[in-house]
Amino acid sequence: EFDLRPQLGDLAWIEGTVHSPKGAIHARCSREGRGLAVSLRVPAGSKAALVFPSGARVSGLPEGTAAEAGPVRWRLPVSPVETTWTLRTGDWPH
């Protein structure tokens, strides 16, 4: 189980891969206008959550995604196969 909390600072984009016991987790986040484009590849059976500042609008969330309060934490549904999520946010704080 892991959280992805994009924090680009002054960067235009950031990308990386982390190896977990279930397989590689790959993420790419880039600025897109006033928001972010996020691509997250999750190994099969992994529990992933995206954490965004409150007020960030998110599009592209899959069916079954659950939101929690605070800084907004979106729990992505667990998939039996490797899955790539592609999401976009609006009004990202810079």
C-alpha positions in Angstrom: 0.0 0.0 0.0 1.4 3.4 -0.9 0.5 7.1 -1.4 1.6 9.3 -4.3 1.8 13.0 -3.3 3.0 15.0 -6.3 5.1 18.0 -5.2 6.8 19.5 -8.2 8.1 22.8 -6.6 9.5 24.8 -9.5 9.9 21.7 -11.8 7.9 21.4 -15.0 7.7 17.6 -14.5 9.0 14.7 -12.5 9.2 11.0 -13.2 10.4 8.0 -11.3 10.1 4.2 -10.7 10.1 2.5 -7.3 10.5 -1.3 -7.0 8.1 -2.9 -4.5 7.6 -6.5 -3.5 4.6 -6.6 -5.9 6.5 -5.1 -8.9 7.5 -1.7 -10.3 5.5 1.4 -9.4 6.0 4.1 -12.1 4.8 7.7 -11.8 5.1 10.8 -14.0 3.7 14.2 -13.1 3.8 17.3 -15.3 2.4 20.8 -15.2 -0.5 21.3 -17.6 -1.8 24.8 -17.6 -3.0 25.6 -14.0 -3.1 21.9 -13.1 -1.2 18.6 -13.3 -1.2 15.6 -15.6 -0.5 12.4 -13.5 0.3 8.9 -14.9 0.6 6.2 -12.4 1.4 2.5 -13.2 0.5 0.2 -10.3 1.4 -3.5 -10.0 -1.4 -6.0 -9.8 -3.0 -6.2 -6.3 -1.4 -3.0 -5.0 -3.4 -0.5 -2.9 -2.6 3.0 -4.2 -3.8 6.4 -3.1 -3.2 9.8 -4.6 -3.0 12.8 -2.2 -3.7 16.2 -3.5 -4.1 19.6 -1.7 -7.7 20.4 -0.8 -9.4 22.4 -3.5 -7.7 20.5 -6.4 -10.2 19.3 -8.9 -9.5 15.8 -10.3 -10.7 14.3 -13.5 -10.2 10.8 -14.9 -10.7 9.0 -11.6 -11.8 5.4 -12.1 -15.1 4.0 -10.9 -14.7 2.7 -7.4 -12.3 5.5 -6.3 -13.0 6.6 -2.7 -12.2 10.1 -1.4 -11.1 10.9 2.1 -11.0 14.3 3.8 -8.1 16.6 4.7 -5.7 17.1 1.9 -7.8 15.1 -0.5 -6.7 11.4 -0.6 -8.2 9.3 -3.4 -8.0 5.6 -2.9 -7.7 3.9 -6.3 -9.5 0.5 -6.7 -7.3 -2.6 -6.5 -6.9 -4.3 -9.8 -5.9 -8.0 -10.4 -3.7 -6.8 -13.3 -1.0 -4.1 -13.7 -2.9 -0.9 -14.3 -2.0 2.6 -15.5 -4.1 5.5 -14.2 -4.1 8.8 -16.1 -5.5 11.7 -14.2 -5.6 15.4 -14.5 -6.1 18.1 -11.9 -7.2 21.7 -12.1 -6.3 24.6 -9.9 -3.1 23.1 -8.6 -1.4 25.4 -6.0 1.9 26.6 -7.4 
